[in-house]
Amino acid sequence: MRETTNMAVSSTVLSCPTMLGRIRSTAAEMRTLRSGAKCQLSTTKPSKYSSKFSTDVQLHESPQALFDEYLEDKSRVFKAMFPDKPKSYRLNEEEWRIHMSPINFLFLTARPVVDMRIRCKSNDITRVLELNMMKWELQGLGQVMEQSDFTLGVQGALYPDRGGRHTRLKGRLEMNISFVLPPVLAFVPEDVKRSVANAILTGLVDSMKHKVIESMLADYNRFKNERKTHN
């Protein structure tokens, strides 16, 4: 019975020029609205937020296993910095692809996949480990947000400072995010957006500040013990 009724309705619509014209007009209006929303989205000024932190901890350096020597093994340093990222893998001599922990963004959950470059540079005094995000992708957004509507940037440096009585491990890290909300979320107040952005940045920064530094120092201690064993 339901199938017969649907066929009858379809037949009536197709045979009625006035009704068919209204349907075509409505469809055209919907396309215009979607096009207008895209144009409006592309001209909307993105909300930008940033966070910085610096670290300064004592480094118990050994003359037989200098921290500079430890930094030369970039593959080992990477594994020490990101020990809980089993899906990470090396792309080339300096870059790794990392599957980061999910980010909760309002009612969305995105899974960042980033390409991180690790370089070890030398100056006149010491070696400096540079960290830069080269490329990123947010998986899981579906059709709600475009990739271009959300940007994430990370850059930092880490180095041993031997200027005082004791060697210090010093570093800095800067993270930036910017995003443009889709039209359906245009009503979200600025303080709510700022709160969400700060939560994302705080989570990423805390992870880098504690897990990475602590994990790297622990691995450096293993590096020193390995040198003692071989010597």
C-alpha positions as CSV (number, residue, x, y, z in Angstrom):
1,M,0.0,0.0,0.0
2,R,2.8,2.5,0.9
3,E,4.7,1.8,-2.3
4,T,1.5,2.4,-4.4
5,T,0.9,5.7,-2.6
6,N,4.5,6.8,-3.2
7,M,4.1,6.1,-6.9
8,A,0.9,8.0,-7.1
9,V,2.5,11.0,-5.4
10,S,5.5,10.9,-7.7
11,S,3.2,10.7,-10.8
12,T,1.1,13.6,-9.5
13,V,4.2,15.8,-9.0
14,L,5.6,15.0,-12.4
15,S,2.3,15.7,-14.2
16,C,1.8,19.0,-12.4
17,P,4.0,21.8,-13.9
18,T,3.3,24.2,-11.1
19,M,4.3,21.8,-8.3
20,L,7.4,20.6,-10.3
21,G,8.4,24.3,-10.8
22,R,8.2,24.9,-7.0
23,I,10.4,21.9,-6.3
24,R,13.0,23.1,-8.8
25,S,12.9,26.6,-7.4
26,T,13.4,25.2,-3.9
27,A,16.3,23.1,-4.9
28,A,17.9,26.1,-6.6
29,E,17.5,28.1,-3.4
30,M,19.2,25.4,-1.4
31,R,22.2,25.4,-3.7
32,T,22.4,29.1,-3.5
33,L,22.3,29.0,0.3
34,R,25.1,26.4,0.4
35,S,27.2,28.4,-2.0
36,G,26.6,31.5,0.0
37,A,27.6,29.7,3.2
38,K,30.9,28.6,1.6
39,C,31.6,32.2,0.5
40,Q,30.8,33.5,3.9
41,L,33.0,30.9,5.5
42,S,36.0,31.7,3.4
43,T,35.9,35.4,4.2
44,T,35.4,34.9,8.0
45,K,38.3,36.0,10.0
46,P,39.8,33.0,11.9
47,S,40.2,33.0,15.7
48,K,43.8,32.7,16.6
49,Y,45.4,31.5,19.9
50,S,48.9,30.7,21.0
51,S,50.8,29.3,24.0
52,K,54.5,29.3,24.9
53,F,56.5,27.6,27.6
54,S,60.2,27.4,28.5
55,T,62.0,24.7,30.5
56,D,65.1,25.0,32.6
57,V,66.2,21.9,34.5
58,Q,69.5,20.6,35.8
59,L,71.2,18.2,33.5
60,H,73.6,15.7,35.1
61,E,76.0,15.4,32.2
62,S,78.8,12.9,32.0
63,P,82.1,13.8,30.3
64,Q,82.1,10.2,28.8
65,A,78.6,10.7,27.4
66,L,77.9,14.3,26.5
67,F,74.4,15.4,25.9
68,D,75.6,16.7,22.5
69,E,76.5,13.1,21.5
70,Y,73.1,11.9,22.7
71,L,71.3,14.4,20.4
72,E,73.2,13.1,17.4
73,D,71.0,10.0,17.4
74,K,67.8,11.6,16.1
75,S,65.9,8.3,15.9
76,R,66.6,7.6,19.5
77,V,65.7,11.2,20.6
78,F,62.4,11.0,18.7
79,K,61.4,7.7,20.4
80,A,62.3,9.3,23.8
81,M,60.2,12.4,23.0
82,F,57.2,10.5,21.8
83,P,57.3,7.1,23.7
84,D,53.5,6.5,23.6
85,K,53.0,6.9,19.9
86,P,53.2,3.4,18.5
87,K,51.7,4.4,15.1
88,S,54.5,6.9,14.4
89,Y,57.1,6.1,11.7
90,R,60.0,7.8,10.0
91,L,59.5,9.5,6.7
92,N,63.1,10.5,5.9
93,E,66.3,11.5,7.6
94,E,64.7,14.4,9.6
95,E,60.9,13.9,9.6
96,W,58.5,11.6,11.4
97,R,54.8,11.1,11.0
98,I,53.0,11.0,14.4
99,H,49.4,10.0,15.2
100,M,48.7,12.3,18.1
101,S,46.1,11.8,20.9
102,P,42.5,12.8,19.9
103,I,41.5,16.5,20.4
104,N,38.0,17.3,21.6
105,F,36.8,20.4,19.9
106,L,33.3,21.5,21.0
107,F,31.2,18.5,20.0
108,L,33.8,17.3,17.5
109,T,36.7,14.8,18.1
110,A,39.6,15.2,15.8
111,R,42.6,12.9,15.5
112,P,45.7,14.9,14.5
113,V,48.3,13.3,12.2
114,V,51.4,15.5,12.1
115,D,54.7,15.4,10.2
116,M,57.4,16.6,12.7
117,R,60.9,17.6,11.7
118,I,63.8,17.1,14.1
119,R,67.1,18.8,13.4
120,C,70.3,18.9,15.4
121,K,72.3,22.0,14.7
122,S,75.7,23.1,16.0
123,N,76.8,26.5,17.1
124,D,80.1,27.6,18.5
125,I,79.2,26.3,22.0
126,T,76.8,23.4,21.9
127,R,74.3,21.5,19.9
128,V,70.7,22.6,19.6
129,L,67.7,20.3,18.9
130,E,65.1,22.0,16.7
131,L,61.5,20.8,16.5
132,N,59.1,22.0,13.8
133,M,55.8,20.8,12.6
134,M,55.9,20.6,8.8
135,K,52.5,19.2,7.9
136,W,49.3,18.2,9.6
137,E,45.9,16.6,9.0
138,L,42.9,16.4,11.3
139,Q,41.1,13.1,10.8
140,G,37.5,12.5,11.9
141,L,36.0,15.9,11.1
142,G,33.9,14.5,8.2
143,Q,31.9,17.2,6.4
144,V,31.5,19.4,9.5
145,M,34.7,21.4,9.0
146,E,37.2,21.7,6.2
147,Q,40.8,21.0,6.8
148,S,41.6,24.6,5.8
149,D,39.4,25.9,8.6
150,F,41.7,24.6,11.4
151,T,45.5,25.2,11.5
152,L,48.0,23.9,14.1
153,G,51.6,25.0,14.4
154,V,54.4,23.8,16.7
155,Q,58.0,24.9,16.9
156,G,60.7,24.7,19.6
157,A,64.3,24.2,20.6
158,L,66.2,22.3,23.3
159,Y,69.9,22.6,24.2
160,P,72.3,22.1,27.1
161,D,73.6,25.3,28.7
162,R,77.1,24.9,30.3
163,G,77.5,28.6,31.3
164,G,77.2,28.0,35.0
165,R,78.6,25.7,37.6
166,H,76.2,23.0,36.5
167,T,74.9,22.1,33.1
168,R,71.2,23.1,32.5
169,L,68.8,21.7,30.0
170,K,67.0,24.7,28.5
171,G,64.3,24.8,25.9
172,R,61.3,26.7,24.5
173,L,58.1,25.6,22.7
174,E,55.5,27.6,20.9
175,M,52.1,26.3,19.8
176,N,49.5,28.1,17.7
177,I,46.0,27.2,16.6
178,S,43.5,29.1,14.5
179,F,40.1,28.0,13.3
180,V,36.9,29.2,11.5
181,L,33.7,27.6,12.8
182,P,31.1,26.4,10.3
183,P,28.0,28.6,9.9
184,V,25.9,26.2,12.2
185,L,28.3,27.2,15.1
186,A,28.5,30.9,14.4
187,F,26.5,31.6,17.5
188,V,29.3,30.3,19.8
189,P,30.5,33.2,22.1
190,E,34.1,34.3,22.0
191,D,34.8,33.3,25.6
192,V,33.6,29.8,24.8
193,K,35.9,29.6,21.8
194,R,38.8,30.9,23.9
195,S,38.1,28.4,26.6
196,V,38.1,25.5,24.0
197,A,41.3,26.8,22.4
198,N,43.1,27.2,25.7
199,A,42.1,23.7,26.8
200,I,43.6,22.2,23.6
201,L,46.8,24.2,23.9
202,T,47.1,23.4,27.6
203,G,46.8,19.7,27.0
204,L,49.4,19.7,24.2
205,V,51.8,22.0,26.1
206,D,51.6,20.0,29.3
207,S,52.2,16.8,27.4
208,M,55.3,18.2,25.8
209,K,56.6,19.9,28.9
210,H,56.3,17.0,31.3
211,K,56.2,13.7,29.3
212,V,58.8,14.7,26.7
213,I,61.3,16.3,29.0
214,E,61.0,13.6,31.6
215,S,61.2,10.8,29.1
216,M,64.2,12.4,27.3
217,L,66.1,12.8,30.6
218,A,65.4,9.2,31.5
219,D,66.6,8.0,28.2
220,Y,69.8,10.1,28.5
221,N,70.5,8.4,31.8
222,R,70.2,5.0,30.0
223,F,72.6,6.4,27.3
224,K,75.2,7.3,30.0
225,N,74.9,3.8,31.5
226,E,75.3,2.2,28.1
227,R,78.5,4.2,27.6
228,K,79.8,3.1,31.0
229,T,79.1,-0.5,30.1
230,H,81.0,-0.4,26.8
231,N,83.9,1.5,28.3
